[in-house]
């Protein structure tokens, strides 16, 4: 008997929820597990390794789960507040920075956190990047000449070869979270955050205990249970059924509306600083300018954002969201949607269908694109929508859906034509590090994009201290990427977090590094 696909998906989701409920409830010989002071959090699994050097998602996970903390922490204006550092000084040239490490700090295992602990943690990240053992690139945000610890004064001194307008913002990034280098970083990293790992069941869940040595305040929950739930509807159902207390990023419009309309749940959203886009591999078939320009012209962003994903994204043309103050209104979209024009570009370039199979050919072969995606923030929806629109101009896109870890590794290896992702664009309060994705000399340029004008402006940006001049340069960089058709922009995403009324303080932050914190408390 053949089951309709929609019915099969509903049955599959129902089965997952049933299994999830059993797993979260748990039973023992003595009866049901005591969950009176346990926070149950449901989220997508972005990285199986928790070693922050392994890949960026691992560093983010350690911060999001309340394990690791950095010297500084972003507020919702993306300004850096004191955190593990309680005071600092900088010389007149902005090239020598001294950071005092807060007195009395301990890792969750009780070990003292001193200046040497901080230096070892930071040096580890750079050593991993330099050796190629890790794909996280802290050099995107800070390049130092020397870093030294003075345990007597609890001071870390960082000297840089170039001035930094505000190094505290770089050091607020999760790449610089401070961990015990003697811990098992991949599966049980030990940090200073409010919760400590008890057991990590890779790809399934993380069981955690309150950090009895937490420096800031008493941790409100004795235990934290993080359960990985990939499907958005399943996440929403798990929250509605009481299987979890809090979930991040419901990205199915109907499910999010139900939670918003219900008096039983709280939903918070942020103004979007995230861009959903597809990397375009410039070393493969898409190095052809005409093919690339035609493909971008054939994609209808308005339909994808407003209908395909139900308005969860705002359409746009640039790598930086229109909500940021970097001259978006002055930019010109050079590939607005025009299916007729897309066909004309291909015809004029002699990229045509010669054998009548419905697909165009280049260099004697059908144009078939390897399009990678994974389930997060509607990326698979966008991939399917783009593939459908490209089919109309005779371009075949083969969608390969994978997990976040595998996709990242394939990005680094260059094994793709298009690769969907979603980035927070001002990860250290400034888009400089994000724009490093397209800097020709960057180790983090995994798409092979090269433009000498872009590189020249980008290099000047690294030392420019005047804020207005920086904005002008960033506007120029955006326009160059648009003119070159360097990126397939989907749109700008608004993050959200939903919780039951049993929890207070579950709020999604502009800096998408902080999911679980002591702000989340049992409701009074």
C-alpha positions as CSV (number, residue, x, y, z in Angstrom):
1,X,0.0,0.0,0.0
2,X,1.4,3.4,-0.9
3,X,1.0,6.1,1.8
4,X,0.6,9.7,0.8
5,X,3.8,11.7,1.5
6,X,2.1,14.2,3.7
7,X,0.4,11.5,5.8
8,X,3.7,9.7,6.1
9,X,5.3,12.9,7.4
10,X,2.6,13.4,10.0
11,X,2.9,9.8,11.1
12,X,6.7,10.2,11.3
13,X,6.4,13.3,13.4
14,X,3.9,11.7,15.7
15,X,6.1,8.7,16.2
16,X,9.1,11.0,17.0
17,X,7.1,12.9,19.6
18,X,5.9,9.7,21.2
19,X,9.5,8.4,21.4
20,X,10.7,11.8,22.7
21,X,8.1,11.8,25.4
22,X,9.2,8.4,26.6
23,X,12.9,9.3,26.5
24,X,12.3,12.6,28.4
25,X,10.0,11.1,31.0
26,X,12.3,8.2,31.8
27,X,11.5,5.4,34.3
28,X,13.5,3.7,37.0
29,X,12.7,0.8,39.4
30,X,11.5,3.3,41.9
31,X,9.1,5.0,39.6
32,X,9.2,8.2,37.6
33,X,12.4,10.4,37.6
34,X,12.1,13.5,39.8
35,X,11.9,16.5,37.4
36,X,10.8,19.1,39.9
37,X,14.0,21.2,39.5
38,X,15.1,20.2,36.0
39,X,15.1,22.5,33.0
40,X,14.3,20.6,29.8
41,X,15.5,22.3,26.6
42,X,14.9,21.2,23.0
43,X,17.1,22.4,20.2
44,X,18.7,21.5,16.9
45,X,22.1,19.7,17.1
46,X,24.6,21.8,15.3
47,X,27.8,19.9,16.2
48,X,28.6,16.5,17.6
49,X,32.0,17.6,18.9
50,X,32.1,20.2,21.7
51,X,35.7,21.0,21.1
52,X,35.4,24.7,20.1
53,X,38.4,24.4,17.8
54,X,36.8,21.7,15.7
55,X,34.3,24.0,14.0
56,X,32.5,27.2,14.7
57,X,29.2,25.4,15.6
58,X,31.1,23.5,18.4
59,X,32.3,26.8,19.9
60,X,28.8,28.2,19.7
61,X,27.3,25.1,21.3
62,X,29.6,25.3,24.3
63,X,28.4,28.9,24.9
64,X,24.7,28.2,24.1
65,X,24.5,25.3,26.5
66,X,25.8,27.4,29.4
67,X,29.1,25.5,29.6
68,X,31.7,28.1,28.6
69,X,32.1,31.8,29.0
70,X,34.4,34.5,27.5
71,X,36.1,37.4,29.0
72,X,33.3,39.7,27.8
73,X,29.7,39.2,26.9
74,X,27.5,41.0,24.4
75,X,24.4,42.9,25.4
76,X,21.4,43.3,23.0
77,X,23.1,46.4,21.4
78,X,26.1,44.2,20.6
79,X,28.3,46.2,23.0
80,X,30.7,44.1,25.1
81,X,30.1,44.0,28.9
82,X,32.5,42.7,31.5
83,X,32.3,39.0,32.2
84,X,35.3,36.9,33.3
85,X,37.3,40.1,32.9
86,X,36.4,42.8,35.3
87,X,38.7,45.6,34.1
88,X,41.1,46.4,31.3
89,X,43.4,49.1,29.9
90,X,44.8,49.9,26.5
91,X,47.7,52.0,25.2
92,X,47.3,55.1,23.0
93,X,48.0,53.1,19.9
94,X,45.4,50.5,20.6
95,X,48.0,47.8,20.2
96,X,48.6,46.7,23.8
97,X,45.7,45.5,25.9
98,X,45.8,44.4,29.6
99,X,42.9,42.4,30.9
100,X,42.4,41.7,34.6
101,X,40.8,38.3,35.3
102,X,38.1,38.4,37.9
103,X,39.1,37.3,41.4
104,X,37.8,33.9,42.8
105,X,36.9,32.4,39.4
106,X,36.8,28.6,39.3
107,X,36.0,26.1,36.6
108,X,33.0,23.8,37.3
109,X,35.4,21.1,38.5
110,X,36.7,23.5,41.2
111,X,40.1,24.3,39.6
112,X,41.2,28.0,39.9
113,X,40.9,30.1,36.7
114,X,44.0,32.3,36.6
115,X,45.7,34.3,33.9
116,X,47.6,31.3,32.7
117,X,44.3,29.4,32.2
118,X,43.0,32.1,30.0
119,X,46.2,32.3,27.9
120,X,46.3,28.5,27.5
121,X,42.7,28.4,26.3
122,X,43.2,31.2,23.7
123,X,46.6,29.8,22.5
124,X,45.0,26.4,22.0
125,X,42.5,27.8,19.5
126,X,45.2,29.5,17.4
127,X,47.4,26.4,17.5
128,X,44.5,24.2,16.2
129,X,43.8,26.7,13.4
130,X,47.5,26.9,12.4
131,X,48.0,23.2,12.4
132,X,44.8,22.5,10.5
133,X,43.5,20.2,13.2
134,X,40.5,22.5,13.7
135,X,38.5,24.5,11.2
136,X,37.5,27.3,13.7
137,X,39.4,30.5,12.7
138,X,39.9,32.8,15.7
139,X,42.2,34.9,13.4
140,X,39.1,36.2,11.7
141,X,38.5,38.4,14.8
142,X,42.0,38.9,16.3
143,X,45.6,38.5,15.2
144,X,48.1,39.0,18.0
145,X,51.8,39.3,18.2
146,X,52.1,38.0,21.7
147,X,49.9,37.0,24.6
148,X,51.3,36.7,28.2
149,X,50.0,35.8,31.6
150,X,50.9,37.3,34.9
151,X,49.3,35.1,37.6
152,X,50.5,37.4,40.4
153,X,48.5,40.3,39.1
154,X,45.9,38.1,37.4
155,X,46.6,40.0,34.2
156,X,46.6,38.9,30.5
157,X,48.5,41.2,28.2
158,X,47.8,41.0,24.4
159,X,50.0,42.8,21.9
160,X,48.9,43.2,18.3
161,X,50.7,44.3,15.2
162,X,47.8,46.5,14.2
163,X,45.4,48.7,16.2
164,X,42.0,47.3,17.1
165,X,39.2,49.8,17.7
166,X,37.7,47.5,20.4
167,X,39.3,44.2,21.2
168,X,36.8,43.5,23.9
169,X,34.2,42.7,21.2
170,X,36.5,40.1,19.7
171,X,37.1,38.6,23.1
172,X,33.3,38.3,23.7
173,X,33.1,35.8,20.8
174,X,32.6,32.1,21.6
175,X,35.9,31.3,19.9
176,X,37.5,32.9,23.0
177,X,35.6,31.1,25.7
178,X,37.8,29.9,28.5
179,X,37.9,26.2,29.1
180,X,40.0,23.8,31.3
181,X,42.6,22.5,28.8
182,X,43.0,19.3,30.8
183,X,39.3,18.4,30.2
184,X,37.9,16.2,27.4
185,X,37.1,19.0,25.1
186,X,35.2,16.9,22.5
187,X,32.7,15.4,24.8
188,X,33.0,16.9,28.3
189,X,34.5,20.4,28.1
190,X,34.8,22.1,31.5
191,X,34.1,25.8,31.7
192,X,33.0,28.5,34.0
193,X,29.3,28.6,32.9
194,X,26.3,27.9,35.1
195,X,26.0,24.2,34.0
196,X,28.5,21.3,33.7
197,X,28.2,18.2,31.6
198,X,27.3,15.0,33.4
199,X,26.8,12.8,30.3
200,X,26.9,13.6,26.6
201,X,25.0,11.1,24.4
202,X,26.3,12.2,21.0
203,X,23.5,13.3,18.7
204,X,20.8,12.6,21.2
205,X,21.1,14.6,24.4
206,X,23.3,16.3,27.0
207,X,22.6,15.7,30.7
208,X,24.0,18.5,32.9
209,X,24.2,19.6,36.6
210,X,24.3,23.0,38.2
211,X,27.9,24.4,38.5
212,X,28.3,24.6,42.3
213,X,31.3,27.0,41.7
214,X,29.4,29.4,39.5
215,X,30.8,32.9,40.2
216,X,27.8,35.2,39.2
217,X,24.9,33.9,41.3
218,X,23.1,30.8,42.4
219,X,22.2,28.5,39.5
220,X,18.3,28.2,39.5
221,X,18.0,24.6,38.3
222,X,19.7,21.6,39.8
223,X,19.8,19.8,36.5
224,X,19.5,20.7,32.8
225,X,18.5,18.2,30.1
226,X,19.2,19.3,26.5
227,X,17.4,17.1,23.9
228,X,18.3,17.4,20.2
229,X,15.2,17.7,18.0
230,X,15.8,18.4,14.4
231,X,12.3,18.9,13.1
232,X,10.6,22.3,13.8
233,X,7.1,20.8,14.1
234,X,8.4,18.1,16.4
235,X,10.0,20.8,18.6
236,X,6.7,22.7,18.8
237,X,4.7,19.5,19.6
238,X,7.3,18.5,22.3
239,X,6.8,21.9,24.0
240,X,3.0,21.7,23.7
241,X,3.0,18.2,25.2
242,X,5.2,19.3,28.1
243,X,8.1,17.1,27.0
244,X,10.4,20.1,27.0
245,X,10.1,23.5,28.8
246,X,11.9,25.7,26.2
247,X,12.7,25.4,22.5
248,X,14.8,27.5,20.2
249,X,13.8,28.7,16.7
250,X,10.5,27.3,15.6
251,X,10.8,27.9,11.9
252,X,7.4,26.6,10.6
253,X,5.1,29.6,10.4
254,X,1.9,27.8,11.5
255,X,3.6,26.2,14.5
256,X,5.0,29.5,15.6
257,X,1.6,31.2,15.2
258,X,-0.1,28.6,17.4
259,X,2.5,29.2,20.2
260,X,2.1,32.9,19.9
261,X,-1.7,32.7,20.0
262,X,-1.8,30.4,23.0
263,X,-1.9,31.8,26.6
264,X,0.1,28.8,27.8
265,X,3.4,29.8,26.1
266,X,5.8,32.7,25.9
267,X,7.5,33.6,22.5
268,X,10.3,36.1,22.1
269,X,11.8,37.2,18.8
270,X,14.8,39.4,17.8
271,X,15.4,42.0,15.2
272,X,17.3,40.0,12.5
273,X,21.0,40.3,12.2
274,X,21.2,36.9,10.5
275,X,21.5,36.3,6.8
276,X,20.4,33.1,5.1
277,X,22.5,32.5,2.0
278,X,24.2,29.9,-0.2
279,X,27.9,29.9,-0.7
280,X,28.7,29.7,-4.4
281,X,31.8,27.6,-5.1
282,X,33.9,29.7,-7.5
283,X,36.3,26.8,-8.2
284,X,33.7,24.6,-9.9
285,X,31.1,25.0,-12.7
286,X,29.8,28.3,-11.1
287,X,33.1,30.1,-11.9
288,X,31.3,30.8,-15.2
289,X,30.1,34.4,-14.8
290,X,27.1,34.1,-17.2
291,X,25.9,30.9,-15.5
292,X,26.2,32.3,-12.1
293,X,24.4,35.6,-13.1
294,X,21.6,33.7,-14.8
295,X,21.0,31.5,-11.8
296,X,20.8,34.5,-9.4
297,X,18.5,36.3,-11.8
298,X,16.2,33.2,-11.9
299,X,15.7,33.1,-8.1
300,X,12.5,34.8,-6.8
301,X,13.5,35.9,-3.3
302,X,10.1,37.5,-2.6
303,X,8.2,34.3,-3.2
304,X,10.7,32.2,-1.2
305,X,10.7,34.5,1.8
306,X,7.0,35.5,1.9
307,X,5.3,32.3,0.7
308,X,7.7,29.4,0.8
309,X,8.8,30.1,4.4
310,X,5.8,32.0,5.5
311,X,7.4,35.4,6.2
312,X,10.0,34.1,8.6
313,X,12.6,35.9,6.4
314,X,12.8,39.3,4.9
315,X,14.0,39.3,1.2
316,X,17.2,41.2,0.4
317,X,20.1,41.4,-2.0
318,X,23.2,41.9,0.3
319,X,25.2,39.7,2.6
320,X,24.4,42.2,5.4
321,X,20.7,42.7,6.6
322,X,18.8,45.8,5.8
323,X,18.3,46.4,9.5
324,X,22.0,47.2,10.0
325,X,23.4,50.7,9.4
326,X,25.8,49.9,6.5
327,X,24.1,51.7,3.6
328,X,21.7,49.0,2.4
329,X,19.3,51.6,0.9
330,X,22.2,52.8,-1.3
331,X,23.0,49.4,-2.8
332,X,21.9,48.3,-6.3
333,X,20.6,44.8,-6.9
334,X,22.2,43.8,-10.2
335,X,20.4,40.5,-10.5
336,X,16.7,41.2,-9.6
337,X,14.3,38.3,-10.3
338,X,13.6,38.1,-14.0
339,X,13.1,34.6,-15.4
340,X,12.9,35.8,-19.0
341,X,16.3,37.7,-18.6
342,X,17.8,34.6,-17.0
343,X,17.0,32.5,-20.1
344,X,18.4,35.2,-22.4
345,X,21.7,35.4,-20.5
346,X,22.1,31.6,-20.9
347,X,21.1,31.6,-24.5
348,X,23.5,34.4,-25.3
349,X,26.3,32.5,-23.5
350,X,25.5,29.4,-25.6
351,X,24.5,27.5,-22.5
352,X,21.7,25.7,-24.2
353,X,19.8,22.4,-24.3
354,X,21.1,20.6,-27.4
355,X,19.7,17.1,-26.9
356,X,16.2,18.0,-25.9
357,X,16.3,16.5,-22.4
358,X,15.1,19.7,-20.8
359,X,18.5,20.6,-19.3
360,X,21.1,23.1,-20.6
361,X,24.7,22.1,-21.2
362,X,28.0,23.7,-20.7
363,X,31.2,22.3,-22.2
364,X,29.2,19.4,-23.6
365,X,27.8,18.3,-20.2
366,X,24.4,18.9,-18.5
367,X,24.6,21.6,-15.9
368,X,23.9,19.8,-12.7
369,X,24.5,21.6,-9.4
370,X,25.4,19.9,-6.2
371,X,23.3,21.8,-3.6
372,X,24.1,21.0,0.0
373,X,21.7,21.9,2.9
374,X,20.7,20.9,6.4
375,X,17.6,21.3,8.6
376,X,18.0,24.7,10.3
377,X,16.2,28.0,10.0
378,X,14.3,26.9,6.8
379,X,17.5,26.2,4.8
380,X,16.0,23.0,3.3
381,X,12.9,24.9,2.3
382,X,15.0,27.5,0.5
383,X,17.1,24.8,-1.3
384,X,13.9,23.0,-2.5
385,X,12.4,26.3,-3.7
386,X,15.6,27.4,-5.5
387,X,15.8,24.0,-7.2
388,X,12.3,24.3,-8.4
389,X,12.9,27.8,-9.8
390,X,16.1,26.8,-11.5
391,X,14.3,23.8,-13.2
392,X,12.2,26.4,-15.1
393,X,15.3,27.7,-16.9
394,X,16.7,24.3,-17.6
395,X,19.2,24.0,-14.7
396,X,19.2,20.9,-12.5
397,X,20.0,21.3,-8.8
398,X,20.5,18.0,-6.9
399,X,19.6,18.7,-3.3
400,X,21.7,16.8,-0.8
401,X,20.4,17.2,2.8
402,X,22.9,16.4,5.5
403,X,23.7,17.4,9.1
404,X,25.5,20.6,10.2
405,X,28.8,18.8,10.9
406,X,29.0,17.0,7.6
407,X,27.9,20.1,5.6
408,X,30.7,22.2,7.3
409,X,33.3,19.6,6.5
410,X,32.2,19.5,2.9
411,X,32.3,23.3,2.8
412,X,35.9,23.3,4.0
413,X,36.7,20.6,1.4
414,X,35.0,22.5,-1.4
415,X,32.7,19.5,-2.2
416,X,29.7,21.5,-3.4
417,X,28.4,24.0,-6.0
418,X,25.8,25.7,-3.7
419,X,25.8,25.3,0.1
420,X,23.1,26.7,2.3
421,X,23.9,28.4,5.6
422,X,22.7,31.0,8.0
423,X,25.2,33.4,9.6
424,X,25.0,36.0,12.4
425,X,26.6,38.8,10.5
426,X,28.0,40.9,13.3
427,X,29.5,38.2,15.5
428,X,31.8,40.6,17.3
429,X,29.6,43.6,16.9
430,X,31.1,44.4,13.5
431,X,30.8,42.7,10.1
432,X,34.5,42.7,9.5
433,X,35.0,39.1,10.6
434,X,31.9,37.9,8.7
435,X,33.2,39.6,5.4
436,X,36.4,37.5,5.8
437,X,34.4,34.8,4.1
438,X,35.1,36.5,0.8
439,X,38.6,37.9,1.4
440,X,40.9,36.3,-1.1
441,X,43.8,35.8,1.4
442,X,41.6,34.4,4.2
443,X,41.9,30.8,5.5
444,X,38.1,31.0,6.0
445,X,37.4,31.8,2.3
446,X,36.0,28.4,1.5
447,X,34.2,29.5,-1.7
448,X,37.3,30.5,-3.7
449,X,36.0,34.1,-4.4
450,X,38.7,36.5,-5.5
451,X,38.4,40.2,-6.3
452,X,41.4,42.5,-5.9
453,X,39.3,45.6,-5.3
454,X,37.4,43.8,-2.5
455,X,40.7,42.6,-0.9
456,X,42.2,46.1,-1.0
457,X,39.3,47.8,0.7
458,X,39.0,44.9,3.2
459,X,42.6,45.3,4.2
460,X,42.2,49.0,4.7
461,X,39.1,48.3,6.8
462,X,41.2,46.3,9.2
463,X,43.0,49.5,10.4
464,X,40.4,52.2,9.8
465,X,39.3,53.6,13.1
466,X,36.8,56.3,11.9
467,X,33.3,54.8,12.2
468,X,31.8,56.8,9.3
469,X,34.6,55.8,6.9
470,X,34.2,52.2,8.0
471,X,30.5,52.3,7.1
472,X,31.3,53.6,3.6
473,X,33.9,50.9,3.1
474,X,31.5,48.2,4.2
475,X,28.9,49.5,1.8
476,X,31.5,49.3,-1.0
477,X,32.3,45.7,-0.1
478,X,28.7,44.8,-0.2
479,X,28.2,46.3,-3.6
480,X,31.3,44.5,-5.0
481,X,29.8,41.1,-3.9
482,X,26.5,42.0,-5.5
483,X,28.1,43.1,-8.7
484,X,30.2,39.9,-8.9
485,X,27.2,37.6,-8.1
486,X,29.4,36.1,-5.4
487,X,26.6,34.9,-3.1
488,X,23.1,33.7,-3.3
489,X,21.1,35.6,-0.7
490,X,17.9,34.1,0.6
491,X,17.0,36.8,3.1
492,X,17.2,38.0,6.7
493,X,16.0,35.8,9.6
494,X,14.4,36.7,12.9
495,X,15.4,34.3,15.6
496,X,12.9,33.1,18.3
497,X,12.6,31.2,21.5
498,X,9.4,29.7,23.0
499,X,8.8,28.5,26.5
500,X,6.1,27.2,28.7
501,X,4.6,29.4,31.4
502,X,6.6,27.4,34.0
503,X,9.8,29.2,33.0
504,X,10.7,32.8,33.3
505,X,13.5,34.6,31.5
506,X,13.6,32.4,28.4
507,X,14.6,35.1,25.8
508,X,16.4,34.9,22.5
509,X,19.3,37.3,22.4
510,X,20.5,39.4,19.5
511,X,23.9,37.8,20.0
512,X,22.8,34.2,19.2
513,X,25.4,32.8,21.6
514,X,23.4,32.8,24.8
515,X,20.6,30.3,25.0
516,X,20.9,28.9,28.5
517,X,21.8,31.2,31.4
518,X,20.8,31.9,34.9
519,X,18.2,34.3,33.5
520,X,16.0,31.2,32.9
521,X,14.3,30.4,36.2
522,X,11.3,28.5,37.5
523,X,8.3,30.9,37.3
524,X,7.0,32.2,40.6
